[in-house]
Amino acid sequence: MGTCADSWVEVSQCSLQKALKLGVVCLIVTLVCISFLNFNKARKFYPKPKRLLPFAGSVGSDRFPSAWQQFTIPFSSLKDEQCTPAKDHLNIKGLPQIVQQWRILKCRENLKSLFRMYDISGREGSIVIDSKLFKAKVLGWLGNDTDLFKQIFKQQLIVTYNNYTKEETVFNPLRAKRPLGDVPTSELDELKRLHIQTNTSCDFCNAKRFTARDPDGRMETPLSITAANTFRYRAFHQLVMLKSHDAVAWNETQLIDMFNLSQLWYYMVVLLS
């Protein structure tokens, strides 16, 4: 007893153990090979960016040159020149127009280079302002610019998604026009000052008159109410506010009520979209 040759039963058990070990080894080797092949395939599909190298004859250190070659785009054909974005589109707001231009002109190399790193899309966010008083206030925020004010009701959003870092950024050019107050020296002191200053003129306490709403309306409970963000970041972009004025004096019941209203609004968005 104790060796594989003592009996036919033990020989069979020993052979089975050896076969299982061999099978496990083969499986591991196969998985390693597949991983290596996939890695090489990914490297070919997502090549590393080329390093910036100093041009020949640059003055200064070989590693840190004091001058760099001026960047230019050589036009080898009329097609290349047509695929160059217009100057008035060379900004965040013009990204969707650039992509549309490249698709119309079939600028495949440009699109391939762009979408290898980013996905870019344009979206729209709409709001409704019922109160004339709030319309006048928003117009004042925008410097009484009627053209900007017209854009408030259908805001153009630019969404960029980085395929490498999986980060998404949303741009709304109108948000740069919204009012921004001075940075307070103490947040608590600033809240106390605003609490007293806006005791009879708080926009949120008069939400139906001094806030925007979604085209599908607003939601409210005895303790909370919703309002559309005047300067959108998404097609659905909501504020959930307490009906009480004090920004820091609230209790657990009010907090739970806001969360419940937020959940109801979320379910509504799911149904609408």
TIDOKOL-313230 format. One record per residue: residue in three letters; x, y, z of N, C-alpha, C in turn. Coordinates in steps of 0.05 Angstrom, whole numbers, padded with zeros to 5 digits, always signed. Each point is the difference from the previous one (the first is absolute). Layout:
<pts>
ALAXYZXYZXYZ/...
</pts>
This chain:
<pts>
MET+00017-00024+00000-00017+00024+00000+00018+00025+00000/GLY-00011+00022-00010+00014+00026+00001+00012+00007-00027/THR+00002-00019-00020+00010+00007-00026-00022-00004-00021/CYS+00004+00013-00024-00021-00001-00020-00002-00028-00012/ALA+00020-00018+00003-00001-00026-00013-00009-00022+00019/ASP-00010+00006+00024-00009-00020+00018-00025-00014-00008/SER-00018+00013-00014-00025-00012-00008-00011+00015-00024/TRP-00018-00013-00015-00012+00013-00023-00017+00024+00008/VAL-00012-00002+00023-00017+00023+00010+00017+00024+00004/GLU+00023-00004+00014+00018+00022+00006+00013+00011-00025/VAL+00006-00018-00019+00011+00009-00026-00019+00018-00014/SER-00026-00007+00000-00020+00016-00013-00003+00027+00014/GLN+00000+00000+00027-00002+00025+00015+00024+00018-00006/CYS+00023-00011-00001+00025+00015-00005-00001+00012-00028/SER-00008-00016-00019-00002+00010-00028-00020+00023-00002/LEU-00022-00002+00015-00020+00021-00001+00011+00026+00012/GLN+00015-00003+00022+00012+00024+00012+00019+00013-00019/LYS+00017-00016-00013+00019+00011-00019-00014+00014-00023/ALA-00022-00012-00010-00015+00012-00022-00013+00027+00008/LEU-00010+00001+00025-00012+00025+00010+00021+00022+00002/LYS+00024-00007+00011+00021+00020+00002+00009+00009-00028/LEU+00002-00018-00018+00008+00008-00028-00022+00018-00012/GLY-00025-00006+00005-00022+00016-00011+00001+00029+00011/VAL+00005+00002+00027+00002+00026+00012+00023+00016-00012/VAL+00023-00012-00003+00023+00013-00012-00006+00010-00028/CYS-00013-00018-00016-00007+00008-00028-00020+00024+00000/LEU-00019+00000+00019-00019+00022+00001+00013+00026+00007/ILE+00019-00001+00019+00015+00024+00008+00016+00011-00024/VAL+00014-00018-00014+00016+00008-00023-00018+00013-00021/THR-00024-00012-00005-00018+00010-00020-00010+00028+00007/LEU-00007+00005+00026-00009+00026+00009+00022+00021-00003/VAL+00025-00007+00007+00022+00018-00003+00004+00008-00029/CYS-00002-00019-00018+00003+00005-00029-00022+00019-00010/ILE-00025-00006+00009-00022+00017-00009+00004+00029+00010/SER+00008+00003+00025+00005+00027+00012+00021+00014-00016/PHE+00022-00014-00007+00021+00012-00015-00009+00010-00027/LEU-00016-00017-00014-00010+00007-00026-00018+00025+00001/ASN-00018+00000+00021-00018+00023+00003+00016+00025+00006/PHE+00021-00002+00016+00016+00023+00007+00013+00012-00025/ASN+00011-00018-00017+00013+00010-00025-00021+00013-00019/LYS-00024-00012+00000-00021+00011-00017-00008+00027+00010/ALA-00002+00004+00027-00007+00026+00011+00021+00021-00006/ARG+00025-00009+00001+00022+00019-00005-00001+00010-00029/LYS-00008-00018-00019-00002+00009-00028-00024+00018-00004/PHE-00022-00005+00015-00024+00016-00004+00002+00027+00014/TYR+00014+00000+00023+00004+00025+00015+00030+00006+00002/PRO+00013+00009-00021+00029+00004+00000+00007+00022+00020/LYS+00024-00002+00011+00009+00021+00018+00005+00025-00016/PRO-00006+00024+00012+00006+00025-00014+00030+00004-00003/LYS+00008+00011-00022+00028+00005-00005+00011+00022+00018/ARG+00024-00004+00009+00012+00020+00017+00007+00025-00016/LEU-00001+00023+00013+00008+00025-00013+00031+00001+00000/LEU+00011+00001-00023+00029+00001-00003+00009+00026-00012/PRO+00023+00011+00009+00009+00025-00011+00008-00003-00030/PHE-00006+00021-00015+00007-00002-00029+00030+00003-00004/ALA+00009-00010-00022+00029+00001-00006+00010+00028-00001/GLY+00023+00005+00012+00012+00026+00000-00010+00019+00021/SER-00015-00010+00020-00010+00018+00020+00023+00009+00018/VAL-00003+00024+00011+00021+00011+00017-00005-00008+00029/GLY+00021-00007+00014-00003-00006+00028+00007-00029+00006/SER-00008-00009+00023+00006-00027+00009-00014-00021-00018/ASP+00014-00023-00004-00012-00021-00017-00026-00010+00012/ARG-00002+00001+00027-00023-00011+00013-00022+00020+00004/PHE+00008+00025+00006-00020+00021+00005+00007+00024-00019/PRO-00009-00001-00025+00006+00021-00019-00013+00026+00008/SER+00013+00022-00007-00011+00027+00006-00020+00009-00021/ALA-00002-00014-00022-00019+00008-00021-00013-00024-00012/TRP-00025+00002-00008-00014-00022-00012-00011+00009-00027/GLN-00003-00019-00018-00009+00006-00026-00029+00010+00001/GLN-00006+00020-00016-00027+00011+00000-00019-00021-00012/PHE-00024-00003+00013-00019-00020-00009-00015+00011-00025/THR+00000-00015-00021-00015+00007-00024-00014-00025-00011/ILE-00021+00004-00015-00015-00022-00012+00005+00001-00030/PRO+00016-00018-00011+00005+00000-00029-00025-00009-00015/PHE-00008+00015-00019-00023-00007-00017+00010-00015-00025/SER-00003-00026+00001+00010-00015-00023-00021+00000-00023/SER-00025+00008+00007-00021+00000-00020-00022+00019+00009/LEU-00018+00006-00019-00023+00016+00007-00017-00013+00022/LYS+00000-00026+00000-00016-00015+00020+00010+00006+00028/ASP+00027+00001+00004+00011+00006+00026-00008+00028+00009/GLU+00000+00019-00018-00007+00028+00007-00030+00001+00007/GLN-00017-00015-00013-00028+00001+00006-00006-00013+00027/CYS+00017-00018+00009-00004-00013+00026+00011+00016+00023/THR+00011+00023-00005+00010+00017+00021-00023+00016+00012/PRO-00005-00001+00026-00023+00014+00012+00001+00030-00005/ALA-00023+00011-00002-00002+00029-00003+00008+00014+00026/LYS+00011+00024-00002+00011+00014+00024-00022+00005+00021/ASP-00025+00006-00009-00021+00006+00019-00010-00026+00014/HIS+00009-00023-00008-00008-00025+00013+00022-00011+00019/LEU+00023+00014+00001+00023-00010+00016-00004+00008+00029/ASN-00021-00011+00012-00006+00003+00028-00018-00024+00009/ILE-00005-00002+00026-00015-00022+00010-00028-00001-00012/LYS-00012+00024-00003-00027+00001-00012-00001-00010-00028/GLY+00022+00003-00015+00000-00008-00028+00008-00029-00005/LEU+00005-00016+00021+00008-00028-00004-00021-00016-00016/PRO-00026+00001+00006-00019-00015-00016+00000+00008-00030/GLN+00004+00027-00005+00001+00009-00028+00024-00011-00014/ILE+00023-00002+00014+00024-00011-00012-00004-00029-00008/VAL-00011-00015+00019-00006-00029-00005-00019-00003-00024/GLN-00021+00017+00000-00019-00002-00022+00013+00007-00027/GLN+00018+00020+00000+00014+00007-00025+00017-00022-00010/TRP+00014-00013+00019+00017-00023-00008-00016-00023-00011/ARG-00024-00005+00011-00016-00022-00010-00011+00006-00027/ILE-00008+00025-00005-00011+00007-00026+00022-00002-00022/LEU+00024+00009+00007+00022+00000-00019+00015-00026+00000/LYS-00008-00019+00017+00012-00027+00002+00030+00003+00006/CYS+00006+00016+00021+00028+00003+00009+00006-00023+00019/ARG+00005-00023-00011+00003-00024+00016+00023+00001+00019/GLU+00023+00010-00009+00024+00001+00018-00005+00018+00024/ASN-00013+00022-00005-00006+00019+00022-00019-00013+00020/LEU-00021-00013-00010-00019-00013+00018+00012-00023+00015/LYS+00017-00015-00014+00013-00023+00013+00018+00010+00023/SER+00015+00021-00005+00018+00010+00020-00015+00011+00024/LEU-00022+00014-00005-00016+00012+00021-00014-00022+00017/PHE-00015-00018-00013-00016-00019+00014+00016-00023+00012/ARG+00026-00002-00008+00017-00019+00013+00003+00007+00030/MET+00000+00026+00006+00003+00009+00028-00027+00009+00012/TYR-00017+00013-00016-00024+00012+00012-00025-00008-00015/ASP-00022+00000+00014-00027+00000-00012-00012+00027+00006/ILE-00010+00013-00020-00011+00027+00002-00028+00001-00010/SER-00018+00011+00016-00028+00002-00008-00012+00026+00009/GLY-00020+00009-00014-00015+00024+00007-00027-00007+00010/ARG-00009+00012+00022-00026-00005+00011-00014+00026+00006/GLU-00026-00002+00006-00016+00024+00005-00015-00002+00027/GLY+00000+00021+00015-00014+00001+00025-00020+00023+00000/SER-00025-00005+00005-00021+00020-00002-00011+00007+00028/ILE-00007+00025+00004-00013+00009+00025-00023+00018-00007/VAL-00017+00005+00020-00023+00018-00003+00000+00019+00024/ILE-00003+00026-00006-00001+00020+00021-00028+00013-00002/ASP-00016-00004+00020-00028+00010+00000-00001+00029+00009/SER+00016+00007+00020-00002+00026+00012+00014+00022-00016/LYS-00013+00022-00005+00013+00023-00013+00021+00012+00017/LEU-00003+00000+00027+00020+00011+00018+00026-00016-00002/PHE-00002-00027-00001+00024-00016-00002+00013+00003-00028/LYS-00017+00003-00021+00011+00005-00026+00017+00025+00000/ALA-00010+00021+00013+00015+00026+00002+00026-00004+00015/LYS-00001-00016+00021+00024-00005+00016+00021-00016-00016/VAL-00008-00020-00015+00019-00016-00016+00011+00018-00022/LEU-00016+00017-00012+00010+00018-00021+00021+00019+00012/GLY-00004+00008+00024+00021+00017+00014+00025-00016+00004/TRP-00002-00026+00008+00024-00016+00003+00016-00002-00025/LEU-00013+00001-00023+00013-00002-00026+00007+00027-00012/GLY+00000+00020+00017+00008+00027-00010-00020+00012-00019/ASN-00026-00007+00003-00021+00010-00017+00004-00006-00029/ASP+00015-00022-00005+00005-00009-00028-00024-00018-00009/THR-00017+00011-00017-00024-00015-00008+00007-00025-00016/ASP+00022+00000-00015+00007-00023-00015+00008-00023+00018/LEU+00016+00006+00021+00007-00021+00020-00025-00009+00015/PHE-00018+00018+00006-00024-00007+00014-00017-00020-00015/LYS-00001+00003-00027-00016-00019-00016+00012-00028+00001/GLN+00027-00002+00004+00013-00026+00001-00006-00015+00026/ILE-00010+00014+00020-00006-00012+00026-00020-00023-00003/PHE-00020+00004-00017-00022-00019+00000+00006-00026-00015/LYS+00020+00001-00018+00010-00024-00012+00031+00001-00001/GLN+00012-00011+00021+00029+00003+00003+00015-00023-00013/GLN+00021+00007-00014+00016-00019-00015+00023-00010+00019/LEU+00001-00027+00004+00020-00012+00017+00020-00016-00017/ILE+00025+00002+00007+00021-00016-00014+00011-00020+00019/VAL-00002-00026-00007+00009-00021+00018+00024-00014-00012/THR+00022-00001+00015+00024-00014-00010+00006-00023+00019/TYR+00006-00023-00011+00006-00024+00015+00028-00011-00008/ASN+00018-00002+00020+00027-00009-00005+00000-00031+00000/ASN+00006-00012-00023-00001-00029-00002+00023-00014+00016/TYR+00020+00015+00007+00023-00012+00015-00005+00002+00030/THR-00007+00024+00010-00003+00004+00029-00029-00005+00009/LYS-00018-00003-00019-00029-00005+00006-00012+00024+00015/GLU+00010+00024-00005-00011+00024+00012-00018+00014-00020/GLU-00021+00012+00011-00019+00015-00016-00001+00029+00009/THR+00000+00019-00018-00002+00028+00006-00022+00012-00016/VAL-00017+00017+00013-00022+00013-00013+00005+00030+00000/PHE-00002+00013-00023+00004+00028-00003-00026+00014-00007/ASN-00006+00021+00014-00023+00017-00007+00011+00029-00001/PRO+00003+00011-00024+00012+00027-00003-00016+00021+00016/LEU-00026-00004+00004-00015+00020+00015+00006+00001+00029/ARG+00011-00022+00011+00007+00000+00029+00021+00020+00007/ALA+00017+00007-00020+00020+00021+00005-00013+00027+00004/LYS-00025+00003-00008-00013+00026+00003-00017+00002+00025/ARG-00002-00022+00016-00016+00001+00024+00013+00016+00021/PRO-00015+00011+00019+00011+00017+00021+00017-00016+00020/LEU+00023+00011+00007+00017-00012+00020+00007+00021+00021/GLY-00005-00007+00025+00006+00019+00021+00029-00001+00009/ASP+00007+00019+00017+00028+00000+00011+00003-00023+00019/VAL+00025-00010+00002+00006-00022+00018-00001+00010+00029/PRO-00017-00011+00017-00002+00010+00027+00024-00008+00017/THR+00006+00016+00020+00021-00006+00018-00008-00023+00019/SER-00025-00002+00007-00011-00021+00016-00027-00009-00011/GLU-00002-00026-00007-00025-00010-00012-00023+00004+00019/LEU+00004-00006+00026-00022+00003+00019-00009+00029+00003/ASP+00019+00018+00001-00007+00029+00002-00015+00009-00025/GLU+00009-00011-00023-00013+00008-00025-00029-00011+00000/LEU-00004-00024+00009-00027-00012+00002-00018+00017+00018/LYS+00011+00008+00023-00016+00016+00018-00007+00027-00012/ARG+00019+00012-00015-00005+00026-00013-00022-00003-00021/LEU+00003-00021-00016-00021-00005-00021-00027-00007+00011/HIS+00000-00014+00023-00025-00007+00013-00016+00025+00008/ILE+00015+00019+00011-00013+00025+00008-00007+00017-00024/GLN+00018+00002-00019-00003+00018-00023-00024-00009-00018/THR-00003-00026-00002-00021-00011-00019-00024-00010+00015/ASN-00004+00008+00024-00022-00011+00016-00027+00004-00013/THR-00003+00023-00014-00026+00006-00013+00002+00000-00031/SER+00024-00007-00010+00004+00000-00029+00015-00024-00010/CYS-00004-00023+00013+00014-00025-00008-00013-00012-00024/ASP+00016-00005-00021-00010-00013-00025-00011-00028+00006/PHE+00015-00015+00016-00008-00028+00006-00025-00002+00017/CYS-00005+00020+00017-00024+00000+00016-00024+00007-00017/ASN+00004+00012-00023-00021+00006-00019+00007-00014-00026/ALA+00004-00026+00002+00011-00015-00023-00018+00001-00025/LYS-00025+00000+00004-00018+00000-00023+00001+00027-00016/ARG+00009+00021+00013+00001+00026-00013+00029+00007-00009/PHE+00020-00010+00015+00027+00008-00005+00020-00022-00007/THR-00011-00023-00009+00018-00021-00011-00013-00010-00026/ALA+00017-00013-00016-00010-00013-00025-00011-00027+00006/ARG-00013-00012-00019-00010-00027+00003+00005-00015-00026/ASP-00003-00027+00002+00002-00017-00024-00025+00004-00017/PRO+00002-00005-00026-00024+00002-00017-00023-00018+00010/ASP+00007-00022+00014-00020-00018+00010-00010+00008+00028/GLY+00008+00023+00010-00010+00009+00025+00020-00004+00023/ARG-00009+00006+00024+00016-00004+00024-00014-00018+00020/MET+00015-00011+00019-00011-00017+00020+00003+00012+00027/GLU-00018-00006+00019+00003+00011+00027-00014-00017+00021/THR+00009+00002+00024-00012-00013+00023-00006+00023+00021/PRO-00012-00007+00022-00005+00022+00020+00026+00013+00010/LEU+00023-00014-00002+00025+00011+00010+00021+00008-00021/SER-00003-00011-00024+00020+00005-00021-00012+00006-00027/ILE+00016+00011-00018-00009+00007-00027+00023-00002-00019/THR-00006-00005-00026+00021-00002-00020+00001+00025-00017/ALA+00023+00004-00013+00003+00022-00019+00020-00009-00021/ALA-00003+00009-00024+00020-00006-00021+00024+00019+00004/ASN+00024-00011-00003+00023+00017+00001-00001+00020-00024/THR+00002+00025+00006-00003+00020-00022+00022-00003-00021/PHE+00024-00007+00009+00023-00004-00019+00006-00030+00001/ARG-00008-00014-00021+00000-00029+00000+00027-00012-00003/TYR+00003-00025+00011+00022-00017-00006-00009-00026-00014/ARG-00026-00005+00001-00012-00024-00012-00027+00007-00010/ALA-00011-00018-00017-00028+00004-00009-00019+00000+00024/PHE+00007-00017+00020-00015-00001+00025+00020+00009+00022/HIS-00005+00024+00011+00019+00011+00020-00017+00015+00020/GLN-00004-00012+00024-00020+00009+00019+00012+00009+00026/LEU-00013+00019+00013+00005+00007+00028-00022-00009+00018/VAL+00006-00011+00023-00020-00008+00020+00005+00017+00024/MET-00020+00016+00008+00004+00020+00021-00020-00003+00022/LEU+00008+00008+00024-00019+00001+00022-00017+00025-00002/LYS-00024-00001+00010-00018+00024-00001+00006+00019+00023/SER+00016-00010+00020+00008+00018+00022+00023+00017-00009/HIS+00003+00024+00012+00020+00019-00009+00028-00005+00010/ASP+00003-00009+00025+00027-00003+00011+00015-00023-00013/ALA+00024+00006-00011+00015-00020-00015+00013-00021+00017/VAL+00003+00005+00026+00014-00019+00018-00017-00011+00022/ALA-00023+00012+00005-00018-00009+00022-00021-00019-00012/TRP+00007-00025-00004-00020-00019-00010+00005-00026+00016/ASN-00021-00017-00001+00001-00025+00017+00000-00025-00018/GLU+00000-00023+00013+00001-00025-00015-00025-00004-00017/THR-00023+00008+00010-00025-00003-00015+00001+00016-00026/GLN+00011+00024+00000+00002+00016-00024+00020-00013-00019/LEU+00022-00010+00011+00021-00013-00017-00012-00024-00014/ILE-00014-00017+00014-00013-00024-00012-00020+00008-00021/ASP-00015+00022+00005-00020+00009-00019+00014+00009-00026/MET+00023+00013+00002+00014+00009-00025+00010-00025-00015/PHE+00010-00020+00014+00010-00024-00014-00024-00015-00013/ASN-00023-00001+00013-00023-00013-00012-00009+00015-00025/LEU+00000+00027+00001-00008+00015-00023+00020-00003-00023/SER+00026-00001+00007+00020-00005-00020-00004-00027-00014/GLN-00007-00020+00016-00005-00027-00012-00024+00001-00018/LEU-00021+00013+00008-00024+00003-00017+00007+00014-00026/TRP+00016+00021+00002+00008+00014-00025+00016-00018-00018/TYR+00018-00016+00012+00017-00018-00015-00018-00021-00015/TYR-00020-00011+00014-00018-00019-00013-00014+00014-00024/MET-00008+00025+00004-00014+00014-00022+00018+00003-00024/VAL+00026+00007+00005+00019+00003-00022+00004-00027-00015/VAL+00001-00021+00015+00003-00027-00013-00023-00006-00018/LEU-00024+00007+00009-00024-00005-00016+00000+00018-00025/LEU+00008+00025+00002+00000+00019-00022+00022-00006-00021/SER+00022-00012+00010+00022-00005-00019+00001-00029-00009/
</pts>
